[in-house]
């Protein structure tokens, strides 16, 4: 669970990022979960977009994906959301 200060720091870090993945009409498939899992392992912080033709709202997609990959939802704005999961071996973001 992230504190307000950690969440604020991560929002700033994610500000310049482009979305890596999109949740579309296929919803949250096993393939998308695997790709998000790999991206979180490599980057810790990723941005995703929910397309208008998706059967999920951004909030639904964010929390469902976060639960499946054991990540924290950092922020949801419009159709874009940010997920964070700390990498135990190689920590890129110093959260204290």
C-alpha positions as CSV (number, residue, x, y, z in Angstrom):
1,X,0.0,0.0,0.0
2,X,1.4,3.4,-1.0
3,X,1.4,6.4,1.2
4,X,0.2,9.8,-0.1
5,X,3.8,11.0,-0.4
6,X,4.9,7.9,-2.4
7,X,1.8,8.2,-4.6
8,X,2.6,11.8,-5.3
9,X,6.2,11.1,-6.2
10,X,5.2,8.2,-8.6
11,X,2.5,10.4,-10.3
12,X,5.3,12.9,-11.0
13,X,7.5,10.2,-12.4
14,X,4.7,8.8,-14.6
15,X,3.8,12.3,-15.9
16,X,6.2,12.1,-18.9
17,X,5.4,8.5,-19.8
18,X,3.4,7.3,-22.7
19,X,0.9,4.5,-22.3
20,X,2.5,1.1,-22.9
21,X,-0.6,-1.0,-23.3
22,X,-4.3,-0.5,-24.1
23,X,-7.3,-2.3,-22.7
24,X,-9.6,-2.6,-25.7
25,X,-12.7,-4.6,-26.8
26,X,-11.0,-7.9,-25.8
27,X,-10.9,-6.7,-22.2
28,X,-8.2,-8.0,-19.8
29,X,-6.9,-11.2,-21.5
30,X,-4.3,-13.6,-20.2
31,X,-1.9,-12.2,-22.8
32,X,-2.4,-8.6,-21.5
33,X,-1.8,-9.7,-17.9
34,X,1.4,-11.5,-18.9
35,X,2.6,-8.4,-20.8
36,X,1.8,-6.1,-17.8
37,X,3.5,-8.5,-15.5
38,X,6.7,-8.5,-17.6
39,X,6.6,-4.7,-18.0
40,X,6.2,-4.1,-14.2
41,X,9.1,-6.5,-13.6
42,X,11.3,-4.5,-15.9
43,X,10.1,-0.9,-15.2
44,X,8.2,-1.0,-11.9
45,X,5.9,1.9,-13.1
46,X,3.8,1.8,-16.2
47,X,1.0,3.7,-17.8
48,X,-2.0,2.1,-19.6
49,X,-4.9,3.4,-21.6
50,X,-8.5,2.2,-21.7
51,X,-10.0,2.5,-25.2
52,X,-13.6,3.8,-25.7
53,X,-14.7,0.4,-27.2
54,X,-13.6,-1.4,-24.0
55,X,-16.2,-3.1,-21.8
56,X,-14.2,-1.8,-18.8
57,X,-14.1,1.7,-17.4
58,X,-10.6,2.9,-16.6
59,X,-11.2,2.4,-12.9
60,X,-12.5,-1.1,-13.3
61,X,-9.6,-2.0,-15.6
62,X,-7.0,-0.4,-13.3
63,X,-8.2,-2.2,-10.1
64,X,-8.7,-5.6,-11.9
65,X,-5.3,-5.5,-13.5
66,X,-3.6,-4.4,-10.3
67,X,-5.2,-7.2,-8.4
68,X,-4.1,-9.8,-11.0
69,X,-0.5,-8.6,-11.1
70,X,-0.2,-7.7,-7.4
71,X,0.4,-4.0,-8.1
72,X,-0.7,-0.7,-6.7
73,X,-2.9,1.8,-8.6
74,X,-1.1,5.1,-8.5
75,X,-3.6,7.3,-10.4
76,X,-6.5,7.2,-12.8
77,X,-7.2,10.2,-15.0
78,X,-9.8,10.0,-17.7
79,X,-9.0,6.8,-19.7
80,X,-5.4,6.6,-18.6
81,X,-4.1,4.9,-15.4
82,X,-0.8,4.2,-13.8
83,X,0.3,1.0,-12.0
84,X,3.3,0.4,-9.7
85,X,4.9,-2.7,-8.3
86,X,8.2,-2.7,-6.5
87,X,10.9,-4.9,-8.0
88,X,12.6,-6.6,-5.0
89,X,16.0,-7.2,-6.8
90,X,16.4,-3.9,-8.6
91,X,14.5,-1.0,-7.1
92,X,14.4,2.0,-9.5
93,X,12.2,4.3,-7.4
94,X,13.4,5.3,-3.9
95,X,10.2,5.4,-1.9
96,X,10.9,6.7,1.6
